[in-house]
Amino acid sequence: METINTLGAVVIGRNEGERLRRCLQSLITEIKHIVYVDSGSTDNSVAIANELGVAVVPLDLATPFTAARARNTGFKFLIQQQPELTAIQFIDGDCEINSDWISIANTYLAENPQVAIVCGRTRERFPNASIYNLLCDLEWDTPLGETNACGGVALILVSAFQEVNGYNPTLIAGEEPEMCFRLRQKNWKIWRLDAEMTLHDAAMTTIKQWWSRTKRSGHAYTEGCFLHGKSAEKYNLKETKSIIIFALILPLIIIISSVIIDSIFFAITLLYIIQIIRIIKYKNLEIKSLLKASLYGCFVILAKFPQFVGLISFLWQKLLGKQHKIIEYK
């Protein structure tokens, strides 16, 4: 068994403040080589990193910020400073690593050389602070084992990362699953362990924040489909079609049929209810809470509308040949 014992960590963030402090403190006892990549913070984030003795790399303000660009910059910095590193723990500044995670993930990578990325369970730090935080917590509860994608927090083999040239720096969202797609095309595996990995602090308290975050996911699905939708996997094609069906086609049919044929209006409306029930049934099997599963199911369908706004935003900017602007929710 190969022992992977040369780890580094890349932390990215912007105006995370005390969330960043918790993040870095959870890492510095586990990993020696850490870099914090700052995307133009105007708070005390950089000062916190300096105080804790963590190397700081500020992104050039002349180029639009993206999480992908920040992660690539951090990776490049670490490898230049410590070329012997064999795996990198990526983490967002609003997350805190579980004390056992690094050891568990490191061991799994060592024992499974075909695995490029290993991730674990993410929990929301304050799930009861708002309905939107709770939705995040439910979203994090995903199936275990081999998976198609990871989130922003994951332990990644340096060799695999380099083989696909890292994250696509032009993507303003969805950069993690897109890189995972390219890794899987080269026969690497992505694995989600039944192990506590991170506490995440979404800090979402308003519907405006939820709308922006969900709009961003619609943009990500559409751009991913645009890039790889014609592949054998038909990457993001199903998700993009779902947005169009539930946020455009069905609402148009409902509006037209409500004027012309009442029976069609009720039949199409029933499709929404059936889909919500299907989602509730599936989620309830995972979390064993009908109330939370019902909340999740309703918002999954409601999310199609801000996702459609994200879809239109991507297509419009693509048509005009404009640079896609980052969509922030906090």
Buried (B, 14 or more C-beta within 10 A) or exposed (E): EEEBEBBBBBBBBBBBBEBBBBBBEBBBEBBEBBBBBBBEBEEBBBEBBEEBEBBBBEBEEEEBBBBBBBBBBBBBBBBEEBEEBBBBBBBBBBBBBBEEBBEBBBBBBBEEEEBBBBBBBBBBBBBEBBBBBBBBBBBBBBEEEEBEBBBBBBBBBBEBBEBBEBBBBBBBBBBBBBBBBBBBBEEBBBBBBEBBBBBBBBBBBEEEBBBBBBBBBBBBBBBBBBBBBEEEEEBBBEBBBBBBBBBBEBBEBBEEBBEEEEEBBEEBBEBBEEBBEEBBEEBBEBBEEEEBBBBBBBBBBBBBBBBBBBBBBBBEBEEEEEEBEBBBBB
